[in-house]
Amino acid sequence: MPTLENSNPSRPDQPIGVFDSGIGGLTVVRAIKDALPKEDIFYLGDTARLPYGNKDRTTIERYSLEIAGLLSVEGAKLIVVACNTASALALPRLQEVFRIPIIGVIESGARAAAAATKEKRVGIIGTRATVASGAYERAIRAVDPAIAVLSQPCPLLVPLIEEGMFEHPVTLEMLHHYLDPLIAEGIDTLVLGCTHYPLLKKAIAEVAGEDIKLVDSAENCAAHVQQLLTESQLENSAERPGNLQVALTDSSNPFFKTADQALELNINRVQTRIVQGVTLAAL
């Protein structure tokens, strides 16, 4: 992976670019704002084409290249792929194409899981594409080959989250459907392998039980961003809170409710971007 020292021509006052297929990446934005409150952030949600998790590698690569290109045009000094599916399937291609550093969420989450497990039994929940890629298994076993990794695709969770159904009985039922087999296998650590899933953290913790440690990919990704910017002297030192700009590729009513209520993000104005690079008027 390119480092900020040798490949980033950017300045500290430029924004951090963050993208996801929908609202899930806002959990990463929230974590970055908590860790680096002076940083400006430009968030781009590809809501016109979500979810990514049910699409093939070629499509995910193409979508990711287009979205990262838009963030590059916005002057991002660093791009965070706040999507586990895109991190698993498109990150190498993004790092090959773009000059600015681009990081994903899987490596930091895998390191945190390896450090957290005591019984060396780690569960992964994610989209079909993330689980099928085997990216978490490879990353965790690169840290400790003795760790047993058990994965469970959860294709219905992202749509439920996008609809804001955090405490709905259907959501709880689906969590039991997905998690109970992993719990029966004796996992002691569970990786939330999709940046949407921290929005269900309370419900997941209830189903998993207090003996299972939850690893939040958003929090660990934010710590990785902070480390990179500090090492490269690219932290924004402005004496003001950082600005958050949000753009979507399609308007989404549940987006506002989720951001305001679940993440306490102050989003007053959301822009729309056409993927091919044409900018529409702000909503």
N, C-alpha and C positions, 0 to 999 in steps of 0.2 A: 504494500500500500504506500503511495506517495506520502511524504511528510510535509508539514507546513513549511519547514525550514527550506526545503530545496525546490518546492514547486508552487508556492503560493505568492503571487505578486500583490496580494491584497493589503489593505490598511485596516488597523484596529476598528475604525469607525464604520466599516461596512457591515452589513447584516449577516447573521447566520441564516442560511436557507434550510428549510425543513419541508419535506413532502411526504404524503401518504395518499392512499386511494380515497380516503374520506376523512372522518373526524378523528379516527384513532390516533393519528400522529399528534393531535393536540395534547395528549398525555405527555409526549416528549417535550412539547413546547412548555407545558406547565412545569415540568421538571427542570428544564433549562432556565426558565425565568426564576425559579427558586434558587438555583445554584449560581446563576450569573445575571443578577437583576439589572445590570447596566447594559446588557447586550440588546441590540436591535435584532428582531427576528422577522423574517418574511416566510410565512407559511402558505403552502400551496396544496390544496386538497383536490385530487382528481375525481371529484364526485360524479362527473359525467360517465365514468367508466368503472366505477366500483362494482363489486369487489374484485381485487386482483387475485385473490386466493383460489379462484376456480378456473384461472386461465393458464395457458401453457407458457413455457419459458420464452419463446420467441415473442409472444405478445407482451409479456411483462417487461422484457428488455426494451422493446420499442416504446412502450408507454413511459418507462423510467427515463429513457434517453430524452424523450420529448419534454417531460416535466423538469428534469434537471437542466435542460437547455433554457427553459423559461426562468428558472432561478438564477442561472448564470447571467442572463440578460439583466436581471434585477440587481446584479452586483454582489452576489453572495460571496463571502470570503471563505466559507466552508459550507458544504451541503451535507445534511443529515438525512439519510434514507430512513425515515421513521415508519417503516413498513417492513415487517419480517419477511414477507413474501418477496418483495423487491430486493431486500438485503440478501436473501438466500439465492435468488436466481439472476439478478441483474447487476449486483455490486461490482464484480470484476470487470464487466464491460464498461460501466460508468467510470471506473477508475482509469481504464485504458483510454477513454475518449476525452475526458475533461482534464484540464490543467489544474484546476483548484482541487484541494483534497475533498474526498467524499467518503464518509463513514456510514456504516450500517448499525444495526442494533443487536446482531447475533453474537458477535465475538465477546462484547462486554457482558452480555447476559450469560453466556456459557461459562465465562470465568467466575462470575458470581455464583452460579449453580454449583460448580465444582468445589468452590470454597465453602458453600453452605451445607452440602450433604455430609451426614455423619455415617450413614449406613451404605453410602455409595449406590443409592437407587434414586434416580432422578426421573421425574415425569415431565413431558413436554406437551403442551396443548397449543395448537396453531391451526392455520388454514390448511386445506388439503395440499396446496402447492408447497407450503413451507415444510410440512411433515414429510411429503414425498421426496423433497430435495435431500433430506438427511443432513442438512447443514448444522443443526444443533448437535446431533449425535457426533459428527466429525469434530466440531469445535470443542465439545466437552471431553471427548476421548483424547483429543490432542493435549489437553491439560492433564488428564488422568485416565489412562486406558482401562483401569480397573472399575470405573463407574459403569453401572448398568443403566442404559437410557431406554425408557419406554415412552412411546409417542402416541398421541391421540389426535386425529384431525377433528375439528369442531366447526363444520361448515355453516351451521345455523346461528352461531353466536354473533358474528359481525352484523347480519341484518337486524337481529334483535337489539343490538347496541345502537346501531344507526337510527332506530326508531325510538330510542330512549327508554326501552323496556327493562330498566335495570332491576326492578323488584317485582316484575310480573311473574305470576305462577308458572307460566310457560317457560320463562327463562330459567327458573329454579329447577324445573323438571328436566330441561335440556342439560343443565350443569350436572345433575345426578347421572343422566344418561352417559355423558362423556367422562366424568371423573370417577365414578364408582369402580369401573374396571381398573383404573390406575391405582386407586386406593387399595383395592383387593390385592394388588401385586406388591404392596409394601413400600411404596415410594415414601421418602421423607422430605423431598424437595420437589416443588412444582414450578416450572418455568412458564410464565405467562408469555407464550411465544407469538403474540400479536399485540401491537400497541393499542388496539381497541380494548383488550381484556382488562387493563387496570381500571377501566370504568365499571367493571363488575367485581372489583377486588373484594368488596365486603361480602357479596354473595358467594364468591369462590371460596373465601376463607371459611364461611359458614359450612359449606358442603365438604370442604377438604378436612376441616378439623384443626385444632390448635397444634397437633403434633407434626403437621406438614408445613414446611417453610415455603413461602411464596417468593419467587424471584421476579421482580418487576423490571422488564426490559427498558422501560422509559427512564427509570431512575438511574440505572447503570449506564445507559447511553449518555445521559446528561453529565455524569461524572467523567466519562471518556472525553466529551467535548471540552469540559473545563480543563482537563489535563493537557489536551492538545493546545488549546489557546494559551494557557499559562506557559508551557514550555516554549512556545513560539513567540511570546510577547505580543500576542494579537488580541488580548483582552481589551474590551472597550473601557477606557478610564473616564469617560464623561461623567460629570457630577449630576446625573439625572437618571431617572428610571428609563430602561430601554423601551423602545416602541415595538408594538406588535402589529404587523400588517398581515391581513389574511386575504387570500384569493382562492376562488373555487373555479373548477371548469364547468360547473352547473350549479344553479342556486339550489339550496336545500333547507327547507324549513326546520327539520329536526336539529340541524347543525347549530342554530342559534340557541335553542333551548338547552341542548347538551353542554355547549361551551359555557353558557351563563350559569347554569345550575350545578352541573357536576364538577366543573374544573375552575369555576370562579375566574374566568378570563374575561377581561373587559374588551369586547369586540363590538365596536359601534358602527363600523363601516366595512363591508365585505365587497371586494372587487370580483369581477369575473374575467377569466382568461380563456381564450380559445387555444386549444392545444397547439395548433400550427403557428402560434405566436402573435395572432392578431389580438389587440387589447380592446375590450369593450368598455363602455362607460361604467363607472362604479354604480353599484346598486343603491 
